[in-house]
């Protein structure tokens, strides 16, 4: 009896710690830039956006190497530009453009309440980043360069972009 109670308490504590870790995000603008061979999961879990200098011809290969055991569900799609502001609802988003250079604007999650979202759904945009007073950072990616965006960051683009969303159990149910 006490063993089951103790095991239940431990499982609940682990879930609470994981949810607390998952919902926390960095409050500053620090964008990590590095070559692919210098990036590992410890860098990814710092929860800062990461720009990979190297050209990555097939970014879906990152799901088999860098992110091999850190997601349960993967969704890959393209969004025709211009892309209105959206919140990354997945645990990690891999963003790139294989056709040309692309400009991506990103906003720290601490500013998400400064936007007016349609129907109170954060994935339905209402305004462009240029129209807001919120501080944002513009990242210029060359063809086949990759941006790894952590959960809850807001992004938009003037061009068509490709996205791979990587979800775990918590992000899958929260999106």
Secondary structure, DSSP 8 states (H G I E B T S, - for coil): -HHHHHHHHHHHHHHHHHHHHHH----S---EEE-GGG--HHHHTT---EEE-S--S-GGGGGTTTTTTS-SEEEEEEE-SSEEEEE--SSEEEEE-SSS-EEEEEE-GGGGGGS--GGG-TTS--S-GGGS-S--EEEEE-TT-EEEEETT-EEEESS-EEEEEEE-HHHHHH-
